[in-house]
């Protein structure tokens, strides 16, 4: 009787442990919850420059001596179009993957116009041609359709796990908009002014607020999850902390 009771207790303990291991909640990572994470705080980010209008800041997420990701900034523009920084988050090796989803993104072509009169000319027409990733009018035409990885911008207390969607890739998190005149044309008493505009709404990450970026690092058969907490500004990305599963 004692042996049977002992066997029953051992079996119950084994089943309990097995149940715990299979509990999906045990594998979830909650952004901002450091109870099962090794957290590194960053007081300042030392960006490096290559003297060609580019700056970069590389991070070793799992502290193994090899940089895993890089925040890269590049001054894109010209005297005529103006200057603005484009921010890219790069994966530096195939072992690190970013949390997000693959989407199908359309790019639209929109035409708008304005009319007014001037001395000696019956009509002046402004013709504005816009390329955008958001449809502005039902008459807009689709000029391209591409498959794209969309990086997830997460808030504290949201969660993810290893079964979610990840990709090892480079992601633009802040692009730039620009426009330029395309010249004028007079037909009879009508003067046409043409302008072309590319809107910055294909690569959008929330600005000036704390957000979490999830990642997964694969090392052989072992996978560890973690996050980066950042603030995206116009002039740089502030890395506040990184966290990895213990």
matplotlib code that plots the C-alpha trace (Angstrom):
import matplotlib.pyplot as plt

x = [0.0, 2.8, 4.7, 1.5, 0.9, 4.6, 4.3, 1.1, 2.8, 5.8, 3.6, 1.6, 4.8, 6.1, 2.8, 2.7, 6.2, 5.3, 2.2, 4.2, 6.7, 3.8, 2.0, 2.1, 2.1, 5.6, 6.9, 5.4, 7.5, 5.8, 7.3, 8.6, 8.4, 12.0, 11.2, 12.6, 14.9, 18.5, 18.1, 20.8, 20.2, 21.8, 22.4, 23.9, 24.3, 27.7, 26.9, 29.9, 30.2, 31.8, 32.1, 29.8, 26.5, 26.0, 25.9, 25.5, 25.2, 25.7, 24.5, 25.6, 22.2, 23.3, 26.8, 28.7, 31.2, 29.4, 27.2, 23.7, 21.7, 22.6, 20.7, 21.8, 21.1, 21.8, 21.3, 19.3, 18.6, 20.0, 20.1, 16.9, 15.0, 16.2, 17.9, 16.4, 17.6, 16.5, 16.6, 17.2, 17.3, 19.7, 20.2, 24.0, 23.8, 21.3, 20.9, 19.0, 15.4, 13.0, 9.3, 6.8, 4.7, 4.8, 2.3, 1.3, 1.7, 0.2, 1.6, -1.0, -0.9, -3.1, -3.7, -5.2, -5.4, -6.2, -7.4, -7.1, -6.8, -4.0, -3.6, -3.2, -3.9, -7.4, -6.5, -3.6, -3.8, -1.7, -1.4, -0.1, 0.9, 1.4, 2.8, 1.6, 1.1, -2.3, -5.2, -6.3, -9.3, -11.3, -10.0, -6.3, -4.5, -2.2, 1.2, 3.0, 2.3, 5.2, 5.6, 7.1, 8.1, 6.4, 8.3, 6.1, 6.1, 4.9, 3.8, 4.6, 2.5, 1.9, 3.4, 4.9, 6.4, 8.8, 5.9, 5.2, 6.4, 10.1, 12.5, 16.3, 16.3, 16.9, 13.9, 13.4, 11.7, 11.7, 11.8, 11.5, 9.0, 9.9, 8.5, 9.8, 8.4, 8.1, 8.0, 5.2, 3.3, 1.1, -1.7, -3.7, -4.6, -4.1, -0.8, -0.1, 2.2, 3.3, 4.5, 5.5, 5.4, 6.5, 4.8, 6.6, 3.9, 5.3, 7.7, 6.1, 7.2, 5.8, 7.8, 8.8, 7.4, 8.8, 8.2, 9.4, 10.9, 10.9, 13.6, 14.6, 18.2, 18.9, 22.0, 21.9, 18.8, 18.4, 16.2, 16.1, 13.7, 14.2, 13.3, 14.8, 13.1, 13.7, 12.5, 12.6, 13.4, 14.0, 17.7, 18.4, 17.1, 17.5, 18.2, 17.0, 17.4, 17.7, 16.5, 17.1, 15.7, 17.9]
y = [0.0, 2.4, 1.6, 2.3, 5.6, 6.6, 5.7, 7.8, 10.8, 10.6, 10.2, 13.2, 15.3, 14.3, 15.2, 18.5, 19.4, 18.3, 20.5, 23.5, 23.0, 23.0, 25.9, 28.6, 31.4, 30.2, 31.0, 34.5, 37.6, 40.6, 43.9, 45.8, 42.8, 42.1, 39.2, 36.5, 38.8, 40.1, 43.8, 46.3, 50.0, 52.6, 56.1, 57.4, 56.1, 56.7, 57.1, 56.8, 58.8, 57.8, 61.5, 60.9, 62.0, 58.6, 57.7, 54.3, 52.7, 48.9, 46.7, 43.3, 42.1, 38.8, 40.0, 37.3, 39.7, 40.0, 43.0, 41.9, 45.0, 48.5, 51.8, 53.5, 57.2, 58.7, 62.3, 62.0, 65.1, 67.9, 71.7, 71.7, 69.1, 69.8, 67.5, 65.0, 61.9, 58.5, 55.9, 52.1, 49.3, 46.6, 43.0, 42.4, 38.6, 36.0, 34.7, 37.7, 38.2, 41.1, 40.8, 41.9, 40.7, 40.4, 42.6, 43.4, 47.1, 49.2, 52.4, 54.8, 57.6, 60.6, 63.8, 67.0, 70.5, 74.1, 76.9, 80.7, 83.7, 86.1, 89.2, 88.4, 84.7, 83.3, 80.4, 79.2, 75.5, 73.8, 70.1, 68.1, 64.5, 62.5, 59.0, 57.6, 54.3, 55.5, 55.8, 59.5, 59.1, 56.3, 57.4, 56.8, 54.2, 51.5, 51.9, 49.1, 46.2, 44.8, 42.3, 44.1, 43.3, 45.6, 46.0, 45.8, 48.9, 47.5, 49.0, 48.0, 44.9, 43.6, 40.1, 37.9, 34.4, 32.3, 31.2, 34.7, 36.1, 37.2, 38.1, 38.8, 41.9, 45.7, 47.9, 51.6, 53.1, 56.7, 57.8, 61.2, 63.0, 65.3, 67.3, 69.3, 71.3, 69.7, 72.8, 74.8, 74.6, 77.1, 75.9, 78.8, 81.1, 78.3, 78.1, 74.7, 74.4, 70.7, 69.4, 65.9, 64.7, 61.5, 61.2, 59.6, 57.2, 53.8, 53.4, 54.7, 54.0, 56.1, 59.2, 60.7, 58.0, 54.9, 51.8, 48.2, 46.2, 42.4, 40.1, 36.5, 35.2, 31.6, 29.7, 26.2, 24.5, 27.2, 30.3, 33.3, 36.2, 39.8, 43.4, 46.8, 49.8, 52.9, 56.5, 57.5, 61.2, 63.3, 63.3, 59.9, 56.8, 56.7, 53.2, 53.0, 49.3, 45.8, 42.6, 38.9, 35.8, 34.4]
z = [0.0, 0.9, -2.4, -4.4, -2.6, -3.1, -6.9, -7.2, -5.5, -7.8, -10.9, -9.9, -9.4, -12.9, -14.5, -12.7, -14.0, -17.5, -17.4, -16.2, -19.1, -21.6, -20.1, -22.9, -20.3, -19.2, -22.7, -23.1, -22.7, -21.3, -22.4, -19.3, -17.0, -15.9, -13.5, -15.8, -17.8, -17.7, -18.2, -19.4, -19.0, -21.3, -20.0, -23.2, -26.8, -28.4, -32.1, -34.5, -37.8, -41.1, -42.2, -45.1, -43.5, -41.8, -38.1, -36.5, -33.1, -32.8, -29.9, -28.6, -27.4, -25.7, -24.7, -26.5, -28.1, -31.5, -32.4, -33.3, -34.4, -35.5, -35.5, -38.6, -39.6, -43.0, -44.2, -47.4, -49.5, -51.5, -51.6, -53.7, -51.7, -48.2, -45.8, -43.4, -41.5, -42.5, -39.7, -40.3, -37.8, -39.2, -38.2, -38.3, -38.4, -39.3, -35.8, -34.6, -35.8, -35.2, -34.1, -36.8, -39.6, -43.4, -45.2, -48.7, -49.2, -52.1, -53.4, -54.8, -57.3, -56.6, -58.7, -57.4, -58.9, -58.0, -60.2, -60.0, -62.3, -63.0, -65.2, -68.9, -68.2, -68.0, -65.7, -63.7, -62.8, -60.2, -60.8, -57.8, -58.4, -55.2, -54.5, -51.2, -49.3, -48.2, -50.6, -50.6, -52.9, -54.5, -57.9, -56.9, -58.9, -57.6, -59.1, -57.2, -54.8, -52.7, -49.9, -46.9, -43.3, -40.8, -37.5, -34.4, -32.1, -28.7, -25.4, -21.9, -20.7, -24.2, -24.8, -27.4, -27.6, -29.8, -32.1, -33.3, -36.6, -36.8, -39.6, -39.8, -42.0, -42.2, -41.5, -42.2, -39.1, -40.2, -43.8, -45.5, -47.6, -50.4, -53.3, -56.2, -59.0, -62.4, -64.5, -66.2, -69.5, -71.1, -73.4, -74.9, -72.0, -69.4, -67.5, -65.8, -62.8, -62.1, -58.7, -57.7, -54.1, -52.3, -48.9, -46.0, -44.9, -46.0, -43.1, -39.9, -36.4, -33.5, -32.7, -29.3, -27.1, -25.4, -27.5, -27.3, -30.1, -29.6, -30.9, -31.0, -31.0, -32.2, -31.1, -32.4, -30.9, -28.3, -28.7, -26.4, -26.5, -25.6, -26.2, -26.9, -25.3, -27.5, -28.2, -31.9, -32.4, -35.5, -35.0, -33.4, -31.7, -28.0, -26.7, -23.1, -22.3, -23.6, -22.0, -22.6, -21.2, -18.4]

ax = plt.figure().add_subplot(projection="3d")
ax.plot(x, y, z, "-o")
ax.set_aspect("equal")
plt.show()
